[in-house]
């Protein structure tokens, strides 16, 4: 596999800024869905290989992960994942549905709530990037998957994949839940995204005051 070139400071800042704009839009949509305040933030952006990304998402004593997956296509293509440790996904669903709902009912509704939440967040994230970069992206329907950390980034179509990896923090009804956003892309798609981001940074810095 081609060696990964680290993000420049300008690229990292731009991608995090795009992500935070997207999460602001996702927060507004989730707030309408759940009926109370939602805050999402993106403290860090990296480009990693699958092994390095897998090492980031596991928590001590819990290697099982839950993710919402959507494929996307356009000028760059790949797979978008919203990932939580297994316990974290349940905490997110409880925060969304409300702690007054019995645990048995939450378990029955878990996949549906995760799919709807993931669809809002992943669509906001990918679509905002595409719109701000003046591109068009198509997204598949959301699918909830359960894997261990070594399988979560497996893909039959992206064997030489790189991952745009974001840590995200949720605050819903005073409940804090940490998760991850990952965009799996092959090397040409990552290069195309970085080129579009570079053009975005250039156009932004060249705008008159």
Backbone as a printed PyTorch tensor [residue, N CA C, xyz], in Angstrom:
tensor([[[  0.8440,  -1.1890,   0.0000],
         [  0.0000,   0.0000,   0.0000],
         [  0.8780,   1.2370,   0.0000]],

        [[  0.4400,   2.2550,  -0.7070],
         [  1.1670,   3.5110,  -0.7500],
         [  1.2240,   4.1290,   0.6370]],

        [[  2.3850,   4.6930,   0.9870],
         [  2.5340,   5.3000,   2.3100],
         [  1.5700,   6.4670,   2.4760]],

        [[  1.0820,   6.6370,   3.7010],
         [  0.1450,   7.7140,   3.9930],
         [  0.9230,   8.9940,   4.2520]],

        [[  0.5670,  10.0370,   3.5320],
         [  1.1380,  11.3420,   3.7930],
         [  0.3040,  12.0230,   4.8620]],

        [[  0.9000,  12.4100,   5.9870],
         [  0.1000,  13.0380,   7.0500],
         [ -0.6180,  14.2870,   6.5480]],

        [[ -1.7580,  14.5680,   7.1560],
         [ -2.4570,  15.7980,   6.8420],
         [ -1.5890,  16.9990,   7.2020]],

        [[ -1.5890,  18.0030,   6.3330],
         [ -0.9560,  19.2540,   6.7060],
         [ -1.8260,  19.9400,   7.7570]],

        [[ -1.2680,  20.9080,   8.4300],
         [ -2.0460,  21.6280,   9.4450],
         [ -3.2590,  22.3060,   8.8160]],

        [[ -3.0710,  22.8740,   7.6080],
         [ -4.1830,  23.5440,   6.9280],
         [ -5.2730,  22.5510,   6.5450]],

        [[ -4.8670,  21.3460,   6.0520],
         [ -5.8500,  20.3240,   5.6990],
         [ -6.6140,  19.8540,   6.9260]],

        [[ -5.8990,  19.5760,   8.0000],
         [ -6.5340,  19.1160,   9.2200],
         [ -7.5100,  20.1550,   9.7520]],

        [[ -7.0890,  21.4180,   9.7690],
         [ -7.9610,  22.4940,  10.2530],
         [ -9.2030,  22.6030,   9.3760]],

        [[ -9.0020,  22.5150,   8.0410],
         [-10.1330,  22.6440,   7.1220],
         [-11.1120,  21.4930,   7.2790]],

        [[-10.5970,  20.2500,   7.3790],
         [-11.4720,  19.0870,   7.5240],
         [-12.2220,  19.1230,   8.8580]],

        [[-11.5300,  19.5360,   9.9310],
         [-12.2090,  19.6560,  11.2180],
         [-13.2630,  20.7550,  11.1790]],

        [[-12.9630,  21.8470,  10.4860],
         [-13.9450,  22.9220,  10.3750],
         [-15.1670,  22.4530,   9.5810]],

        [[-14.9230,  21.7430,   8.4610],
         [-16.0340,  21.1820,   7.6920],
         [-16.8520,  20.2210,   8.5500]],

        [[-16.1540,  19.3980,   9.3240],
         [-16.8330,  18.4300,  10.1750],
         [-17.6730,  19.1210,  11.2450]],

        [[-17.1430,  20.1730,  11.8400],
         [-17.9000,  20.8670,  12.8760],
         [-19.1140,  21.6000,  12.3040]],

        [[-18.9890,  22.1220,  11.0860],
         [-20.1590,  22.7010,  10.4180],
         [-21.2120,  21.6200,  10.2040]],

        [[-20.7520,  20.4580,   9.7300],
         [-21.6710,  19.3390,   9.4980],
         [-22.3260,  18.8930,  10.7910]],

        [[-21.5460,  18.8100,  11.8750],
         [-22.1020,  18.3570,  13.1410],
         [-23.0780,  19.3770,  13.7150]],

        [[-22.8640,  20.6620,  13.4240],
         [-23.8360,  21.6710,  13.8360],
         [-25.1760,  21.4410,  13.1630]],

        [[-25.1320,  21.1040,  11.8700],
         [-26.3700,  20.8170,  11.1470],
         [-27.0040,  19.5230,  11.6430]],

        [[-26.1680,  18.5190,  11.9180],
         [-26.6940,  17.2630,  12.4510],
         [-27.3120,  17.4770,  13.8320]],

        [[-26.6820,  18.3250,  14.6530],
         [-27.2260,  18.6100,  15.9830],
         [-28.6320,  19.1840,  15.8890]],

        [[-28.8310,  20.1170,  14.9450],
         [-30.1470,  20.7280,  14.7820],
         [-31.1840,  19.6820,  14.3680]],

        [[-30.7910,  18.7800,  13.4630],
         [-31.7140,  17.7310,  13.0190],
         [-32.0240,  16.7600,  14.1510]],

        [[-31.0040,  16.3700,  14.9260],
         [-31.2260,  15.4620,  16.0460],
         [-32.0680,  16.1230,  17.1370]],

        [[-31.8730,  17.4210,  17.3220],
         [-32.6620,  18.1320,  18.3260],
         [-34.1480,  18.0690,  17.9770]],

        [[-34.4610,  18.1960,  16.6910],
         [-35.8530,  18.0720,  16.2640],
         [-36.3720,  16.6590,  16.4990]],

        [[-35.5060,  15.6640,  16.3120],
         [-35.9290,  14.2730,  16.4610],
         [-36.1670,  13.9050,  17.9180]],

        [[-35.2650,  14.3320,  18.8180],
         [-35.3410,  13.8900,  20.2130],
         [-36.0600,  14.8800,  21.1190]],

        [[-36.2150,  16.1310,  20.6640],
         [-36.9680,  17.1010,  21.4440],
         [-36.1960,  17.7790,  22.5470]],

        [[-34.8680,  17.6420,  22.5780],
         [-34.0720,  18.3670,  23.5510],
         [-32.6890,  18.6530,  22.9750]],

        [[-31.9110,  19.4330,  23.7170],
         [-30.6410,  19.9410,  23.2050],
         [-29.6590,  18.8260,  22.8840]],

        [[-29.0150,  18.9570,  21.7380],
         [-27.9780,  18.0200,  21.3050],
         [-26.7680,  18.8300,  20.8590]],

        [[-25.6020,  18.4250,  21.3260],
         [-24.3640,  19.0850,  20.8880],
         [-23.3810,  18.0340,  20.4050]],

        [[-22.8340,  18.2520,  19.2100],
         [-21.8200,  17.3620,  18.6480],
         [-20.5750,  18.1760,  18.3360]],

        [[-19.4100,  17.6420,  18.6580],
         [-18.1610,  18.3290,  18.3370],
         [-17.1550,  17.3400,  17.7820]],

        [[-16.1970,  17.8620,  17.0380],
         [-15.1610,  17.0440,  16.3960],
         [-13.7960,  17.5940,  16.8050]],

        [[-13.1720,  17.0100,  17.8260],
         [-11.9070,  17.5610,  18.3040],
         [-10.6790,  17.2150,  17.4690]],

        [[-10.7310,  16.1460,  16.6600],
         [ -9.5130,  15.7250,  15.9670],
         [ -9.8280,  15.0080,  14.6630]],

        [[ -9.0150,  15.2590,  13.6210],
         [ -9.1480,  14.6070,  12.3170],
         [ -7.7920,  14.0200,  11.9250]],

        [[ -7.8050,  12.7970,  11.3920],
         [ -6.5730,  12.1400,  10.9660],
         [ -6.8590,  11.2860,   9.7330]],

        [[ -5.8270,  10.9940,   8.9560],
         [ -5.9030,   9.9550,   7.9340],
         [ -5.0650,   8.7750,   8.4230]],

        [[ -5.7030,   7.6070,   8.5830],
         [ -5.0540,   6.4330,   9.1470],
         [ -5.2370,   5.2310,   8.2360]],

        [[ -4.3860,   4.2180,   8.4160],
         [ -4.6590,   2.9400,   7.7630],
         [ -5.6290,   2.1500,   8.6480]],

        [[ -6.2520,   1.0800,   8.1130],
         [ -7.2640,   0.3530,   8.9010],
         [ -6.7570,  -0.1780,  10.2360]],

        [[ -5.5140,  -0.6590,  10.2960],
         [ -4.9870,  -1.1840,  11.5660],
         [ -4.8730,  -0.0850,  12.6220]],

        [[ -4.3810,   1.0740,  12.2060],
         [ -4.2430,   2.1780,  13.1550],
         [ -5.6030,   2.6740,  13.6130]],

        [[ -6.5700,   2.7260,  12.6910],
         [ -7.9210,   3.1520,  13.0600],
         [ -8.5600,   2.1580,  14.0180]],

        [[ -8.3650,   0.8520,  13.7570],
         [ -8.9380,  -0.1740,  14.6290],
         [ -8.3950,  -0.0570,  16.0480]],

        [[ -7.1270,   0.3000,  16.1640],
         [ -6.5280,   0.4360,  17.4910],
         [ -7.1170,   1.6090,  18.2600]],

        [[ -7.6670,   2.5920,  17.5490],
         [ -8.2110,   3.7740,  18.2050],
         [ -9.6000,   3.5370,  18.7920]],

        [[-10.3920,   2.6280,  18.1980],
         [-11.8080,   2.5500,  18.5540],
         [-12.1220,   1.5800,  19.6830]],

        [[-11.1790,   0.7480,  20.0780],
         [-11.4490,  -0.2270,  21.1310],
         [-11.2740,   0.4240,  22.5030]],

        [[-12.1090,   0.0140,  23.4640],
         [-11.9730,   0.4880,  24.8310],
         [-11.5410,  -0.6780,  25.7200]],

        [[-10.8620,  -0.4220,  26.8380],
         [-10.4000,  -1.5150,  27.6970],
         [-11.5470,  -2.4320,  28.1150]],

        [[-11.3650,  -3.7320,  27.8900],
         [-12.3630,  -4.7060,  28.2820],
         [-13.5370,  -4.8360,  27.3430]],

        [[-13.5440,  -4.0810,  26.2400],
         [-14.6670,  -4.1590,  25.3040],
         [-14.1620,  -3.9460,  23.8880]],

        [[-13.9480,  -5.0430,  23.1620],
         [-13.4670,  -4.9380,  21.7880],
         [-14.6090,  -4.9980,  20.7870]],

        [[-15.8600,  -5.1480,  21.2700],
         [-17.0110,  -5.2280,  20.3750],
         [-17.5110,  -3.8320,  20.0180]],

        [[-17.8030,  -3.6440,  18.7560],
         [-18.1940,  -2.3380,  18.2470],
         [-19.5390,  -2.4150,  17.5430]],

        [[-20.2680,  -1.3160,  17.5920],
         [-21.5170,  -1.1590,  16.8540],
         [-21.3280,   0.0300,  15.9180]],

        [[-21.7490,  -0.1100,  14.6740],
         [-21.5730,   0.9630,  13.7020],
         [-22.7900,   1.0820,  12.8100]],

        [[-23.0210,   2.2980,  12.3490],
         [-23.9710,   2.5420,  11.2660],
         [-23.1390,   2.7820,  10.0180]],

        [[-23.4630,   2.0600,   8.9550],
         [-22.6500,   2.0890,   7.7370],
         [-23.4720,   2.5880,   6.5620]],

        [[-22.8860,   3.4890,   5.7810],
         [-23.4830,   3.9440,   4.5340],
         [-22.3820,   4.1020,   3.4900]],

        [[-22.6260,   3.5970,   2.2990],
         [-21.6840,   3.7810,   1.2030],
         [-22.0010,   5.0880,   0.4770]],

        [[-20.9730,   5.7070,  -0.0890],
         [-21.1890,   6.9500,  -0.8360],
         [-20.3850,   6.9120,  -2.1290]],

        [[-20.8590,   7.6580,  -3.1200],
         [-20.1900,   7.7080,  -4.4220],
         [-20.3090,   9.1080,  -4.9920]],

        [[-19.3240,   9.4590,  -5.8130],
         [-19.2660,  10.7850,  -6.4080],
         [-17.8470,  11.0280,  -6.8900]],

        [[-17.3200,  12.2670,  -6.7700],
         [-15.9350,  12.5380,  -7.1750],
         [-14.9280,  11.7660,  -6.3270]],

        [[-15.2920,  11.4320,  -5.1150],
         [-14.5720,  10.4740,  -4.2920],
         [-15.6200,   9.5090,  -3.7450]],

        [[-15.2410,   8.2450,  -3.5560],
         [-16.2280,   7.2620,  -3.1200],
         [-15.6580,   6.4170,  -1.9960]],

        [[-16.5590,   5.7420,  -1.2910],
         [-16.0960,   4.8950,  -0.1990],
         [-17.2350,   4.5250,   0.7240]],

        [[-16.9160,   4.3960,   1.9920],
         [-17.8700,   3.9310,   2.9980],
         [-17.7610,   4.8180,   4.2370]],

        [[-18.9010,   5.2720,   4.7370],
         [-18.9530,   6.0990,   5.9370],
         [-19.4390,   5.2500,   7.1050]],

        [[-18.7870,   5.3920,   8.2480],
         [-19.1280,   4.6340,   9.4470],
         [-19.2560,   5.5690,  10.6390]],

        [[-20.3270,   5.3980,  11.4050],
         [-20.4640,   6.0210,  12.7130],
         [-20.3050,   4.8990,  13.7260]],

        [[-19.2700,   4.9660,  14.5560],
         [-18.8320,   3.8210,  15.3600],
         [-18.8800,   4.1420,  16.8500]],

        [[-19.3400,   3.1480,  17.6230],
         [-19.3410,   3.2490,  19.0810],
         [-18.8720,   1.9260,  19.6690]],

        [[-18.1850,   1.9700,  20.8020],
         [-18.0670,   0.7370,  21.5950],
         [-19.4750,   0.2680,  21.9510]],

        [[-19.6400,  -1.0270,  22.1340],
         [-20.9750,  -1.6050,  22.3360],
         [-21.7400,  -0.9040,  23.4620]],

        [[-21.0840,  -0.6620,  24.5790],
         [-21.7550,   0.0010,  25.7030],
         [-22.1300,   1.4360,  25.3520]],

        [[-21.2760,   2.0980,  24.5720],
         [-21.5430,   3.4830,  24.2010],
         [-22.7590,   3.6220,  23.3120]],

        [[-22.9860,   2.6420,  22.4350],
         [-24.1450,   2.7210,  21.5440],
         [-25.4380,   2.6340,  22.3400]],

        [[-25.4430,   1.7920,  23.3740],
         [-26.6320,   1.6670,  24.2070],
         [-26.8720,   2.9550,  24.9910]],

        [[-25.7920,   3.5610,  25.4950],
         [-25.9330,   4.8230,  26.2190],
         [-26.4860,   5.9080,  25.3060]],

        [[-26.0430,   5.9320,  24.0430],
         [-26.5490,   6.9200,  23.0950],
         [-28.0400,   6.7190,  22.8600]],

        [[-28.4520,   5.4690,  22.6610],
         [-29.8670,   5.1820,  22.4150],
         [-30.7010,   5.5520,  23.6320]],

        [[-30.2080,   5.2670,  24.8310],
         [-30.9410,   5.6310,  26.0500],
         [-31.0710,   7.1490,  26.1650]],

        [[-30.0190,   7.8740,  25.7820],
         [-30.0840,   9.3340,  25.8260],
         [-31.0840,   9.8710,  24.8070]],

        [[-31.1500,   9.2110,  23.6360],
         [-32.0670,   9.6570,  22.5850],
         [-33.5170,   9.3340,  22.9450]],

        [[-33.7580,   8.1060,  23.3920],
         [-35.1240,   7.6590,  23.6420],
         [-35.6490,   8.0980,  25.0010]],

        [[-34.7350,   8.3590,  25.9450],
         [-35.1620,   8.7590,  27.2840],
         [-34.9770,   7.6310,  28.2800]],

        [[-34.4930,   7.9670,  29.4620],
         [-34.1840,   6.9470,  30.4570],
         [-35.4350,   6.3960,  31.1540]],

        [[-36.5940,   7.0080,  30.8750],
         [-37.8250,   6.4910,  31.4690],
         [-38.3320,   5.2520,  30.7410]],

        [[-37.7750,   4.9730,  29.5430],
         [-38.2100,   3.8130,  28.7640],
         [-37.5210,   2.5630,  29.3030]],

        [[-38.2580,   1.4770,  29.5380],
         [-37.6450,   0.2450,  30.0550],
         [-36.5190,  -0.2570,  29.1560]],

        [[-35.4970,  -0.8570,  29.7780],
         [-34.3350,  -1.3440,  29.0330],
         [-34.7430,  -2.3470,  27.9560]],

        [[-35.7350,  -3.2040,  28.2360],
         [-36.1560,  -4.1960,  27.2390],
         [-36.6960,  -3.5170,  25.9890]],

        [[-37.4160,  -2.4000,  26.1700],
         [-37.9350,  -1.6670,  25.0150],
         [-36.8060,  -0.9800,  24.2550]],

        [[-35.8250,  -0.4560,  24.9970],
         [-34.6820,   0.1970,  24.3500],
         [-33.9270,  -0.8030,  23.4860]],

        [[-33.7300,  -2.0190,  23.9950],
         [-33.0230,  -3.0410,  23.2220],
         [-33.7800,  -3.3770,  21.9440]],

        [[-35.1150,  -3.4090,  22.0190],
         [-35.9300,  -3.6950,  20.8380],
         [-35.8140,  -2.5850,  19.8060]],

        [[-35.6450,  -1.3490,  20.2640],
         [-35.6210,  -0.1930,  19.3740],
         [-34.2030,   0.2620,  19.0260]],

        [[-33.1920,  -0.4440,  19.5650],
         [-31.8130,   0.0360,  19.4460],
         [-31.3790,   0.2120,  17.9980]],

        [[-31.5470,  -0.8160,  17.1760],
         [-31.0730,  -0.7240,  15.7940],
         [-31.7990,   0.3680,  15.0190]],

        [[-33.1110,   0.4770,  15.2340],
         [-33.8800,   1.5020,  14.5370],
         [-33.4080,   2.9030,  14.9280]],

        [[-33.1980,   3.1170,  16.2340],
         [-32.7450,   4.4280,  16.6980],
         [-31.3330,   4.7250,  16.2130]],

        [[-30.4570,   3.7210,  16.2310],
         [-29.0880,   3.9180,  15.7450],
         [-29.0710,   4.2310,  14.2590]],

        [[-29.8840,   3.4970,  13.4760],
         [-29.9120,   3.7210,  12.0290],
         [-30.3870,   5.1340,  11.7110]],

        [[-31.4190,   5.5930,  12.4120],
         [-31.9360,   6.9370,  12.1610],
         [-30.9310,   7.9950,  12.5790]],

        [[-30.2910,   7.7960,  13.7480],
         [-29.2770,   8.7410,  14.2070],
         [-28.0830,   8.7600,  13.2690]],

        [[-27.6110,   7.5580,  12.8930],
         [-26.4820,   7.4760,  11.9750],
         [-26.7800,   8.0940,  10.6320]],

        [[-27.9830,   7.8850,  10.1350],
         [-28.3660,   8.4500,   8.8470],
         [-28.2880,   9.9790,   8.8830]],

        [[-28.7680,  10.5730,   9.9720],
         [-28.7090,  12.0330,  10.1080],
         [-27.2660,  12.5190,  10.1620]],

        [[-26.4450,  11.8680,  10.9930],
         [-25.0700,  12.3310,  11.1870],
         [-24.2210,  12.0860,   9.9490]],

        [[-24.2950,  10.8710,   9.3880],
         [-23.4560,  10.5510,   8.2330],
         [-23.8610,  11.3640,   7.0070]],

        [[-25.1600,  11.5220,   6.7770],
         [-25.5980,  12.3400,   5.6440],
         [-25.1760,  13.7900,   5.8130]],

        [[-25.2990,  14.3100,   7.0450],
         [-24.8760,  15.6850,   7.2970],
         [-23.3880,  15.8520,   7.0410]],

        [[-22.6140,  14.8930,   7.5180],
         [-21.1530,  14.9670,   7.4010],
         [-20.7160,  14.8890,   5.9410]],

        [[-21.1520,  13.8550,   5.2350],
         [-20.7010,  13.6670,   3.8530],
         [-21.2940,  14.7330,   2.9410]],

        [[-22.5850,  15.0390,   3.1060],
         [-23.2280,  16.0290,   2.2400],
         [-22.6550,  17.4190,   2.4560]],

        [[-22.3370,  17.7720,   3.7100],
         [-21.7600,  19.0910,   3.9730],
         [-20.3930,  19.2270,   3.3400]],

        [[-19.5780,  18.1850,   3.4690],
         [-18.2760,  18.2100,   2.7860],
         [-18.4760,  18.4190,   1.2880]],

        [[-19.3720,  17.6110,   0.7040],
         [-19.6000,  17.6940,  -0.7360],
         [-20.1030,  19.0770,  -1.1330]],

        [[-21.0790,  19.6060,  -0.3860],
         [-21.6540,  20.9040,  -0.7440],
         [-20.6350,  22.0280,  -0.6380]],

        [[-19.8570,  22.0330,   0.4520],
         [-18.8750,  23.0950,   0.6280],
         [-17.7360,  22.9920,  -0.3850]],

        [[-17.4870,  21.7630,  -0.8420],
         [-16.4650,  21.5730,  -1.8770],
         [-17.0600,  21.6420,  -3.2740]],

        [[-18.3710,  21.9900,  -3.3450],
         [-19.0920,  22.1560,  -4.6100],
         [-19.1180,  20.8580,  -5.4300]],

        [[-19.4060,  19.7610,  -4.7260],
         [-19.4940,  18.4510,  -5.3600],
         [-20.8390,  17.8130,  -5.0100]],

        [[-21.1650,  16.7160,  -5.7070],
         [-22.4030,  15.9920,  -5.4560],
         [-22.0760,  14.5580,  -5.0530]],

        [[-22.7180,  14.0790,  -3.9790],
         [-22.4700,  12.7470,  -3.4290],
         [-23.7990,  12.0020,  -3.2810]],

        [[-23.7960,  10.7180,  -3.6060],
         [-24.9590,   9.8680,  -3.3720],
         [-24.6650,   8.9400,  -2.2030]],

        [[-25.6810,   8.7260,  -1.3460],
         [-25.5210,   7.8980,  -0.1480],
         [-26.4810,   6.7190,  -0.1950]],

        [[-26.0240,   5.5600,   0.2710],
         [-26.8920,   4.3890,   0.3860],
         [-27.7210,   4.4810,   1.6650]],

        [[-28.6570,   3.5640,   1.8420],
         [-29.4330,   3.5000,   3.0790],
         [-28.5480,   3.0250,   4.2350]],

        [[-28.8610,   3.4390,   5.4740],
         [-28.0270,   3.0510,   6.6130],
         [-28.2240,   1.5920,   6.9940]],

        [[-27.1360,   0.9720,   7.4490],
         [-27.1510,  -0.4100,   7.9040],
         [-26.4150,  -0.4810,   9.2330]],

        [[-27.0340,  -1.0650,  10.2600],
         [-26.3880,  -1.2510,  11.5610],
         [-25.6200,  -2.5650,  11.5500]],

        [[-24.3460,  -2.5110,  11.9140],
         [-23.5080,  -3.7080,  11.9340],
         [-22.8390,  -3.8360,  13.3040]],

        [[-22.4850,  -5.0550,  13.6480],
         [-21.7600,  -5.3390,  14.8870],
         [-20.5330,  -6.1620,  14.5360]],

        [[-19.3690,  -5.6780,  14.9300],
         [-18.1030,  -6.3200,  14.5840],
         [-17.1360,  -6.1480,  15.7480]],

        [[-16.0430,  -6.9220,  15.6920],
         [-14.9500,  -6.5810,  16.5950],
         [-14.0410,  -5.5950,  15.8730]],

        [[-13.0500,  -5.0810,  16.5910],
         [-12.2530,  -3.9860,  16.0280],
         [-11.4690,  -4.3990,  14.7890]],

        [[-11.1560,  -5.6890,  14.6520],
         [-10.3760,  -6.1300,  13.5040],
         [-11.2410,  -6.2750,  12.2530]],

        [[-12.5620,  -6.3430,  12.4200],
         [-13.4560,  -6.5250,  11.2910],
         [-14.1960,  -5.2590,  10.8880]],

        [[-14.2100,  -4.2530,  11.7570],
         [-15.0700,  -3.0990,  11.5270],
         [-14.7080,  -2.3450,  10.2470]],

        [[-13.4170,  -2.3800,   9.8530],
         [-12.9930,  -1.6440,   8.6690],
         [-12.7530,  -2.5600,   7.4670]],

        [[-13.2370,  -3.8040,   7.5430],
         [-13.1110,  -4.7030,   6.4040],
         [-14.0190,  -4.2590,   5.2760]],

        [[-13.5470,  -4.3800,   4.0450],
         [-14.3550,  -4.0430,   2.8790],
         [-13.8880,  -4.8620,   1.6970]],

        [[-14.8360,  -5.4840,   0.9910],
         [-14.4790,  -6.2780,  -0.1840],
         [-14.0640,  -5.4050,  -1.3560]],

        [[-14.5400,  -4.1450,  -1.3550],
         [-14.2800,  -3.2750,  -2.5090],
         [-13.2050,  -2.2270,  -2.2440]],

        [[-12.7440,  -2.1180,  -0.9820],
         [-11.7480,  -1.1020,  -0.6530],
         [-10.5430,  -1.7600,   0.0090]],

        [[ -9.9190,  -2.6790,  -0.7080],
         [ -8.8260,  -3.4580,  -0.1190],
         [ -7.6210,  -2.5910,   0.2380]],

        [[ -7.3800,  -1.5550,  -0.5230],
         [ -6.2460,  -0.6670,  -0.2380],
         [ -6.7590,   0.6240,   0.3900]],

        [[ -7.6080,   0.4970,   1.4000],
         [ -8.3080,   1.6570,   1.9210],
         [ -7.4690,   2.4690,   2.8970]],

        [[ -7.7400,   3.7480,   2.9040],
         [ -7.2820,   4.6720,   3.9320],
         [ -8.5330,   5.2220,   4.6000]],

        [[ -8.3750,   5.7620,   5.7890],
         [ -9.5400,   6.1670,   6.5580],
         [ -9.3620,   7.5960,   7.0570]],

        [[-10.3060,   8.4580,   6.6790],
         [-10.3980,   9.7720,   7.2890],
         [-11.1290,   9.5630,   8.6100]],

        [[-10.4280,   9.7400,   9.7090],
         [-10.8750,   9.2810,  11.0200],
         [-11.1040,  10.4760,  11.9260]],

        [[-12.3080,  10.5660,  12.4890],
         [-12.6820,  11.6820,  13.3370],
         [-13.1690,  11.1870,  14.6890]],

        [[-12.6940,  11.7680,  15.7430],
         [-13.2870,  11.5390,  17.0580],
         [-14.4320,  12.5260,  17.2330]],

        [[-15.5540,  12.0580,  17.7520],
         [-16.6880,  12.9470,  17.9650],
         [-17.1990,  12.7900,  19.3910]],

        [[-17.7880,  13.8510,  19.8950],
         [-18.3370,  13.8500,  21.2450],
         [-19.7950,  14.2900,  21.1790]],

        [[-20.6930,  13.4770,  21.7780],
         [-22.1150,  13.7840,  21.8580],
         [-22.4390,  14.2910,  23.2530]],

        [[-23.2860,  15.3000,  23.3270],
         [-23.8900,  15.6860,  24.5920],
         [-25.3890,  15.7870,  24.3520]],

        [[-26.1490,  14.8350,  24.9370],
         [-27.5880,  14.7650,  24.7510],
         [-28.2310,  14.6320,  26.1210]],

        [[-29.1000,  15.5870,  26.4540],
         [-29.7870,  15.5510,  27.7490],
         [-28.7960,  15.3690,  28.8940]],

        [[-27.6950,  16.1340,  28.8430],
         [-26.6580,  16.0930,  29.8800],
         [-25.9360,  14.7500,  29.9440]],

        [[-26.1270,  13.9090,  28.9400],
         [-25.4140,  12.6380,  28.8470],
         [-24.3170,  12.7750,  27.7940]],

        [[-23.0860,  12.4310,  28.1500],
         [-21.9560,  12.5310,  27.2290],
         [-21.5940,  11.1460,  26.7000]],

        [[-21.4930,  11.0320,  25.3840],
         [-21.1370,   9.7750,  24.7270],
         [-20.0860,  10.0670,  23.6710]],

        [[-19.0110,   9.3020,  23.6600],
         [-17.9630,   9.4760,  22.6610],
         [-18.0600,   8.4000,  21.5910]],

        [[-17.7860,   8.7950,  20.3540],
         [-17.8090,   7.8510,  19.2480],
         [-16.8060,   8.2660,  18.1930]],

        [[-16.9480,   7.6970,  17.0050],
         [-15.9950,   7.9480,  15.9270],
         [-16.7280,   8.0070,  14.6010]],

        [[-16.2380,   8.8670,  13.7220],
         [-16.6780,   8.8940,  12.3350],
         [-15.5090,   8.4530,  11.4720]],

        [[-15.7760,   7.5960,  10.5090],
         [-14.7140,   7.1250,   9.6240],
         [-15.2130,   7.1290,   8.1930]],

        [[-14.4310,   7.7050,   7.3090],
         [-14.6840,   7.6210,   5.8790],
         [-13.6070,   6.7420,   5.2770]],

        [[-13.9850,   5.5320,   4.8380],
         [-13.0480,   4.6160,   4.1930],
         [-12.9940,   4.9210,   2.7000]],

        [[-11.7970,   5.1670,   2.2020],
         [-11.6110,   5.4830,   0.7820],
         [-10.3500,   4.8180,   0.2780]],

        [[-10.3000,   4.5640,  -1.0280],
         [ -9.0500,   4.0770,  -1.5840],
         [ -8.0990,   5.2600,  -1.7660]],

        [[ -6.8550,   4.9650,  -2.1370],
         [ -5.8350,   6.0120,  -2.2260],
         [ -6.2130,   7.1140,  -3.2200]],

        [[ -6.7050,   6.7910,  -4.4430],
         [ -7.0930,   7.8690,  -5.3650],
         [ -8.2100,   8.7520,  -4.8140]],

        [[ -9.1750,   8.1660,  -4.0930],
         [-10.2620,   8.9690,  -3.5420],
         [ -9.7620,   9.9030,  -2.4410]],

        [[ -8.8430,   9.4220,  -1.6140],
         [ -8.2550,  10.2790,  -0.5880],
         [ -7.5000,  11.4280,  -1.2430]],

        [[ -6.7500,  11.1130,  -2.2910],
         [ -6.0020,  12.1580,  -3.0030],
         [ -6.9480,  13.1940,  -3.6060]],

        [[ -8.0790,  12.7210,  -4.1670],
         [ -9.0550,  13.6390,  -4.7500],
         [ -9.6780,  14.5210,  -3.6700]],

        [[-10.0110,  13.9220,  -2.5240],
         [-10.5810,  14.7110,  -1.4240],
         [ -9.5880,  15.7640,  -0.9530]],

        [[ -8.3360,  15.3750,  -0.8070],
         [ -7.3300,  16.3290,  -0.3350],
         [ -7.1390,  17.4620,  -1.3410]],

        [[ -7.2240,  17.1340,  -2.6370],
         [ -7.1150,  18.1650,  -3.6700],
         [ -8.2770,  19.1510,  -3.5750]],

        [[ -9.4850,  18.6360,  -3.3730],
         [-10.6580,  19.5040,  -3.2380],
         [-10.5630,  20.3640,  -1.9830]],

        [[-10.0700,  19.7670,  -0.8940],
         [ -9.8970,  20.5320,   0.3430],
         [ -8.8540,  21.6310,   0.1530]],

        [[ -7.7700,  21.3090,  -0.5480],
         [ -6.7350,  22.3140,  -0.8120],
         [ -7.3080,  23.4810,  -1.6120]],

        [[ -8.1460,  23.1650,  -2.6080],
         [ -8.7830,  24.2240,  -3.3920],
         [ -9.7160,  25.0600,  -2.5210]],

        [[-10.4230,  24.3760,  -1.6000],
         [-11.3220,  25.0750,  -0.6800],
         [-10.5360,  26.0280,   0.2120]],

        [[ -9.4090,  25.5360,   0.7510],
         [ -8.5830,  26.3780,   1.6170],
         [ -8.0520,  27.5770,   0.8450]],

        [[ -7.5960,  27.3330,  -0.3930],
         [ -7.0480,  28.4140,  -1.2190],
         [ -8.1000,  29.4660,  -1.5290]],

        [[ -9.2990,  29.0190,  -1.9220],
         [-10.3660,  29.9660,  -2.2440],
         [-10.7970,  30.7570,  -1.0230]],

        [[-10.7830,  30.0850,   0.1490],
         [-11.1830,  30.7650,   1.3830],
         [-10.1600,  31.8160,   1.7800]],

        [[ -8.8740,  31.4620,   1.6980],
         [ -7.8240,  32.4100,   2.1220],
         [ -7.6430,  33.5380,   1.1280]],

        [[ -8.0980,  33.2960,  -0.1280],
         [ -7.9460,  34.3450,  -1.1480],
         [ -9.1230,  35.3070,  -1.1980]],

        [[-10.1750,  35.0330,  -0.4050],
         [-11.3310,  35.9220,  -0.4030],
         [-10.9360,  37.2790,   0.1680]],

        [[-11.4400,  38.3780,  -0.4330],
         [-11.1120,  39.7110,   0.0880],
         [-11.7540,  39.9260,   1.4520]],

        [[-11.0800,  40.7310,   2.2810],
         [-11.6170,  41.0440,   3.6150],
         [-12.8840,  41.8790,   3.5020]]])
